[in-house]
Amino acid sequence: MSNLSLLVPDGWHLTPLSEVGKGIRGVGYDPERDLVDGDEDNSARLLRANNVADGVLNFDEVQRVRSTAVRDDQYLRDGDIVICGANGSKRLVGKSALFKSQSSHRYTFGAFMNCFRTYPTKASPDFVYQLFQSDQYRRHVELALSGSSINNLSSKQVAAFAFPVPELPEQLAIASALGDADRLIECLERLIAKKRNVKKGTAQALLSGALRLPGHGDEWQEYRLGDFGNTYAGLKGKTGSDFGIGESKFVTFMNVIGNTRLDPTLVQTVNLLPGESQNRVLEGDLLFNGSSETPTEVGFASAVTEPLEEVYLNSFCFGFRPHPNSELDPLYFAYWTRSGTGRRILDVLAQGSTRYNISKKALLGATFVCPPLPEQRVIAEVLTDMDVEIETLETRLAKTRDLKTGMAQELLSGRTRLA
């Protein structure tokens, strides 16, 4: 039994998992002999570690294994908990998900996986699944892996994990309450994914001119980015000792990469000497990442849409400042750099082999077509509204996940009891 000190509520029992179910090792198979293409009559779909994420199973990428390699008890049943038993990353060892039949196809699990199968008369599979998502379970896993250089969690080790467990009726009540929270989280995740896909399609249509908004029918014109403004460099002449101290702030590389609209809160400190000449970031600027490990991520732009107080730019990025009365909307162009239309132009400009870079000169000379400024602004507004809706849903999702975590801590510890 794992050596964890746990308080046991009245009426509950400190129970090793071996008393409520059994662990089953994954299928050992010869890839050359046993893997097949497609769903043959005598085959099973094979789940591996990549099919387990955030406590749920995805069935997007599954292999097929001949049935001759699979024991009868290795076919997954409703309520089985699939566990990652080995992984190159220690933090991924022990991740788990509850199996529910998806179709008439049979499923099994690979050699680097385990399965825990609950005894129906001893425990609720849904309750045990919630135990496998808890902080208690994660501490068990960390203890089992400590002191070993091998990131391997056996079914025998899992069976020895002990948890405070109530009687079956209370298990069912706890599983129902936490399951409701899980279903809400899943609904929000699906809704966010749907909204993202809609926004992606809308952005592509609007930014390519395939879709025109009402009241905007003027012909699009070809321009060079250099027609609208000039570039400036990020911080220069700084060493590692200058960062993390001082009164000045700088925009991080990840802020530029990750946000079409710059997040003014994602800044870090840098020490600047009195009178030092550096380029400040101003509202209305565009910030570009000048290098990346892949050409498809070079040249993403982030628009500065609100005033900043003495903020500078990291040295891996460069800025673009439109001329006064420029006919380019920065936010429109930031969206364009992340669209399929923009990437087809910008990807070609990326130069390198192991790391790709885009020069300011090449960027300023790149030609693109865009609508008149009023239509640019309306397009940017439409896409911003869609982003805000997604961000609102993401905030709600984060709060729901936090709520579920708090509920689990209360219910699985017995601090809060359900009648």
C-alpha positions in Angstrom: 0.0 0.0 0.0 1.4 3.4 -0.9 2.7 5.3 2.0 0.4 8.4 2.1 -1.1 9.8 5.2 -4.8 10.3 4.6 -7.6 11.3 6.9 -10.5 8.8 6.7 -14.0 10.3 7.3 -16.5 8.4 9.5 -18.1 5.5 7.6 -15.4 5.5 5.0 -12.5 3.0 4.7 -8.9 3.4 3.6 -9.0 0.9 0.7 -6.3 -0.2 -1.7 -7.5 -0.3 -5.3 -6.8 -4.1 -5.4 -9.9 -4.5 -3.2 -12.3 -2.8 -5.6 -10.8 -3.9 -8.9 -7.9 -5.3 -10.8 -5.1 -4.0 -13.0 -4.5 -5.4 -16.5 -1.4 -5.0 -18.6 -1.5 -3.7 -22.1 -1.2 -5.8 -25.3 2.3 -6.8 -26.3 2.5 -7.2 -30.1 4.9 -7.4 -33.0 4.4 -4.2 -35.1 5.4 -6.0 -38.3 3.2 -9.1 -37.8 0.3 -7.9 -35.7 -0.6 -4.3 -36.9 -3.1 -4.1 -39.8 -4.6 -1.4 -41.9 -8.3 -0.6 -41.5 -10.9 -2.4 -39.4 -10.6 -6.0 -40.4 -13.0 -8.6 -39.0 -10.3 -10.2 -36.7 -8.8 -7.0 -35.4 -9.2 -4.5 -32.6 -8.6 -0.7 -32.3 -5.5 0.0 -30.3 -5.4 2.9 -27.8 -2.1 4.3 -26.8 -0.8 7.2 -24.6 -1.5 9.8 -27.3 -5.2 8.9 -27.1 -5.4 10.0 -23.4 -5.6 13.8 -22.7 -7.1 15.8 -19.9 -8.9 12.9 -18.4 -10.7 11.9 -21.6 -10.1 9.6 -24.6 -9.8 10.7 -28.2 -10.2 8.3 -31.0 -8.8 10.3 -33.8 -5.5 8.4 -34.3 -5.8 4.7 -33.5 -3.9 1.7 -34.8 -5.4 -1.7 -35.4 -4.0 -4.9 -34.0 -4.8 -8.5 -34.9 -7.1 -10.2 -32.4 -4.6 -13.1 -32.1 -2.4 -10.7 -30.1 -5.1 -9.8 -27.6 -6.3 -11.8 -24.6 -10.0 -11.8 -23.8 -9.5 -9.7 -20.7 -7.6 -7.0 -22.7 -10.6 -6.0 -24.7 -11.9 -2.8 -23.1 -15.3 -2.7 -21.4 -17.5 0.2 -20.4 -16.2 1.7 -17.2 -12.6 0.5 -17.7 -10.0 3.2 -16.8 -7.1 3.4 -19.3 -3.8 4.4 -17.8 -0.5 5.6 -19.4 2.0 3.2 -17.8 5.2 4.5 -19.4 6.3 7.6 -21.2 9.4 9.6 -21.9 7.9 12.4 -19.9 7.5 11.6 -16.2 4.6 14.0 -15.8 2.6 12.1 -18.4 2.9 8.8 -16.7 -0.3 7.9 -14.9 -2.6 10.0 -17.0 -5.9 8.2 -17.3 -9.3 8.3 -18.9 -12.6 6.4 -18.6 -13.6 4.2 -21.5 -17.1 4.3 -22.9 -18.1 2.3 -26.0 -18.0 4.5 -29.1 -19.2 2.0 -31.7 -19.5 -1.6 -32.4 -15.7 -1.8 -32.8 -13.7 -3.6 -30.2 -10.9 -1.6 -28.4 -7.8 -2.7 -26.6 -4.7 -0.8 -25.3 -1.0 -0.9 -26.0 2.0 -2.3 -24.2 2.9 1.0 -22.5 -0.6 1.2 -21.1 -2.5 -0.3 -18.2 -6.2 -0.7 -17.5 -8.0 -0.8 -14.2 -11.3 -2.7 -14.2 -13.6 -2.1 -11.2 -15.5 -5.0 -9.5 -19.1 -4.0 -10.0 -20.2 -5.1 -6.5 -17.3 -3.3 -4.8 -17.2 0.2 -6.4 -18.7 2.5 -9.0 -16.4 2.8 -12.1 -17.4 6.5 -12.3 -16.3 7.1 -8.7 -13.0 5.3 -9.2 -12.4 7.3 -12.4 -12.8 10.5 -10.3 -10.2 9.1 -7.8 -7.9 8.7 -10.8 -8.3 12.4 -11.6 -7.6 13.6 -8.1 -4.6 15.2 -6.4 -4.4 12.1 -4.1 -3.9 9.9 -7.2 -1.2 12.2 -8.6 0.7 12.1 -5.3 0.5 8.3 -5.4 2.0 8.3 -8.9 4.8 10.7 -8.0 5.7 8.6 -4.9 5.7 5.4 -7.0 8.0 7.0 -9.6 10.3 8.8 -7.1 13.8 7.4 -6.8 13.6 5.7 -10.2 15.1 6.8 -13.5 12.6 4.6 -15.4 9.3 6.3 -16.0 7.2 3.2 -15.6 4.0 2.6 -13.6 2.9 -1.0 -13.3 -0.6 -2.3 -12.8 0.6 -3.8 -9.6 1.7 -0.4 -8.3 -1.6 1.1 -9.2 -3.5 -1.7 -7.4 -1.6 -0.8 -4.2 -2.8 2.8 -4.2 -5.1 3.4 -1.3 -7.9 6.0 -1.0 -10.6 6.7 1.5 -13.7 5.1 0.0 -17.3 5.5 1.1 -20.1 2.9 0.7 -21.5 2.4 -2.7 -24.5 4.7 -2.5 -22.3 7.7 -1.5 -19.8 6.7 -4.3 -22.7 7.0 -6.8 -23.8 10.4 -5.4 -20.2 11.8 -5.6 -19.7 10.4 -9.1 -23.0 11.9 -10.3 -22.1 15.4 -8.9 -18.6 15.4 -10.4 -19.8 13.8 -13.6 -22.3 16.7 -14.1 -19.3 19.1 -13.8 -17.3 17.0 -16.3 -20.2 17.1 -18.8 -20.5 20.9 -18.5 -16.7 21.2 -19.1 -17.1 18.9 -22.2 -20.0 21.0 -23.6 -17.9 24.2 -23.2 -14.9 22.6 -24.8 -17.0 21.5 -27.8 -18.6 24.9 -28.1 -15.2 26.6 -28.0 -13.9 24.3 -30.7 -16.9 25.0 -32.8 -16.6 28.7 -32.4 -12.9 28.6 -33.3 -13.6 26.7 -36.5 -16.3 29.2 -37.4 -14.0 32.1 -36.7 -11.2 30.4 -38.7 -13.4 30.0 -41.8 -14.9 33.5 -41.4 -11.4 35.0 -41.2 -10.2 33.2 -44.2 -13.2 34.3 -46.2 -13.1 38.0 -45.1 -9.3 38.4 -45.4 -9.1 36.8 -48.9 -12.1 38.8 -50.2 -14.1 35.7 -50.9 -16.8 37.2 -48.5 -17.7 40.8 -48.7 -19.5 42.6 -45.9 -22.7 44.6 -46.7 -22.0 48.2 -47.9 -18.4 47.4 -48.9 -17.9 46.7 -52.6 -14.9 48.8 -53.6 -12.1 47.0 -55.5 -9.2 45.8 -53.4 -5.7 47.2 -54.3 -2.2 45.8 -54.2 0.3 47.4 -51.8 3.6 46.8 -50.2 3.7 47.0 -46.4 6.5 49.6 -46.8 3.9 51.9 -48.4 2.2 52.3 -45.0 5.1 52.7 -42.5 8.6 51.7 -41.3 10.0 49.1 -39.0 12.1 49.5 -35.8 14.2 47.1 -33.8 13.6 45.6 -30.4 15.9 46.0 -27.4 19.5 46.1 -28.3 22.8 45.9 -26.3 21.2 44.0 -23.4 22.7 41.0 -21.5 21.0 38.5 -19.3 21.8 40.5 -16.2 19.6 43.4 -17.5 16.4 41.4 -17.4 14.2 40.7 -14.4 15.2 43.9 -12.8 14.7 47.6 -13.3 11.6 49.8 -13.7 11.1 49.5 -17.5 8.9 46.9 -19.1 9.2 44.9 -22.3 6.8 42.9 -24.4 7.7 39.2 -24.4 8.2 37.0 -27.5 5.3 34.7 -26.5 3.0 37.7 -26.1 3.6 38.6 -29.8 3.3 35.0 -31.0 0.2 34.2 -29.0 -2.0 37.3 -29.4 -3.5 39.0 -32.4 -4.2 41.9 -30.0 -1.2 42.5 -27.7 -1.9 41.6 -24.1 -0.6 44.6 -22.1 -0.3 42.5 -18.9 2.2 40.1 -20.4 5.3 42.2 -19.9 8.5 41.7 -18.0 11.0 44.0 -16.4 14.2 45.2 -17.9 16.9 47.6 -16.6 17.5 50.7 -18.8 20.2 53.2 -18.1 19.3 57.0 -17.9 19.4 58.4 -21.4 19.7 55.0 -23.1 18.3 55.0 -26.6 15.7 52.3 -27.2 12.6 52.1 -29.3 9.4 52.4 -27.3 6.2 50.5 -28.3 3.3 52.8 -29.0 -0.4 52.3 -29.5 -1.1 51.6 -33.2 2.2 49.7 -33.7 2.4 46.2 -35.2 4.9 43.8 -33.5 6.4 40.9 -35.5 8.2 37.9 -34.4 11.3 37.8 -36.6 12.3 34.2 -36.1 11.0 30.8 -35.2 11.8 27.1 -35.5 9.3 26.7 -38.3 8.6 28.9 -41.3 4.8 28.7 -40.6 5.3 30.7 -37.4 7.6 33.5 -38.6 6.1 36.9 -39.2 3.1 36.7 -36.9 1.9 40.2 -36.0 0.4 41.5 -32.9 -1.5 44.8 -32.9 -1.0 47.3 -30.1 -4.6 48.4 -29.5 -4.3 50.5 -26.3 -1.9 53.0 -24.8 1.3 51.6 -23.0 3.5 53.3 -20.5 7.2 53.1 -21.3 7.1 49.6 -22.8 9.8 48.2 -25.1 10.1 45.2 -27.4 12.1 42.0 -26.8 15.2 41.6 -29.1 13.8 38.6 -31.0 11.0 40.7 -32.4 10.7 44.0 -34.4 8.1 46.6 -34.6 6.3 48.4 -37.4 4.9 51.9 -37.0 2.4 53.2 -39.6 2.8 56.6 -41.1 0.4 59.3 -39.8 -3.0 59.0 -41.6 -1.9 55.6 -42.9 -4.5 53.7 -44.9 -3.6 50.4 -43.1 -5.5 49.3 -40.0 -3.0 47.5 -37.7 -5.5 45.0 -36.3 -6.7 44.1 -39.7 -3.1 43.4 -40.8 -2.4 41.4 -37.6 -5.3 39.1 -38.5 -4.1 38.9 -42.1 -0.6 37.6 -41.0 -2.3 34.7 -39.2 -4.7 33.8 -42.0 -4.2 31.3 -44.8 -3.9 34.1 -47.3 -1.2 35.9 -45.3 0.7 32.7 -44.5 1.1 31.8 -48.2 3.0 35.1 -48.7 4.9 35.2 -45.4 6.0 31.6 -45.3 7.9 32.1 -48.6 9.9 35.0 -47.0 11.2 32.9 -44.1 14.8 32.0 -44.6 16.9 29.4 -42.7 17.3 25.6 -42.0 17.2 24.9 -38.3 15.8 28.3 -37.4 13.9 30.5 -39.8 14.1 34.3 -40.0 12.3 37.0 -41.9 14.1 40.3 -42.7 12.5 43.7 -42.2 13.5 44.6 -45.8 11.8 41.5 -47.2 8.7 42.1 -45.2 8.4 45.8 -46.2 8.8 44.8 -49.8 6.1 42.0 -49.7 3.0 42.8 -51.8 -0.5 42.0 -50.8 -4.0 43.1 -51.7 -6.3 44.6 -49.2 -9.6 46.6 -49.1 -10.0 50.3 -48.4 -9.4 51.4 -44.7 -13.2 51.4 -43.8 -13.6 47.8 -44.8 -10.4 46.8 -43.1 -11.8 48.3 -39.8 -15.1 46.5 -40.2 -13.4 43.2 -40.9 -11.1 43.6 -37.8 -14.2 44.5 -35.7 -16.1 41.4 -36.8 -13.1 39.1 -36.0 -12.5 40.9 -32.7 -16.1 40.3 -31.7 -15.6 36.6 -32.5 -12.4 36.5 -30.5 -14.0 38.2 -27.5 -16.9 35.6 -27.6 -14.3 32.8 -27.6 -12.3 34.4 -24.8 -15.4 34.8 -22.7 -16.2 31.1 -23.1 -12.6 30.2 -22.3 -12.8 32.2 -19.1 -16.0 30.4 -18.2 -14.4 27.1 -19.0 -11.4 27.9 -16.7 -13.7 28.9 -13.9 -15.8 25.7 -14.3 -12.6 23.6 -14.2 -11.5 25.4 -11.0 -15.0 24.8 -9.5 -14.8 21.1 -10.4 -11.4 20.8 -8.9 -12.7 22.3 -5.7 -15.7 20.0 -5.7 -13.5 17.0 -6.1 -11.2 18.0 -3.3 -14.2 18.4 -1.0 -16.2 15.3 -2.0 -13.4 12.8 -2.5 -11.9 13.7 0.9 -15.2 13.5 2.7 -15.0 17.1 4.0 -18.3 17.7 2.3 -20.8 14.8 2.4 -23.7 14.1 0.1 -26.9 12.9 1.7 
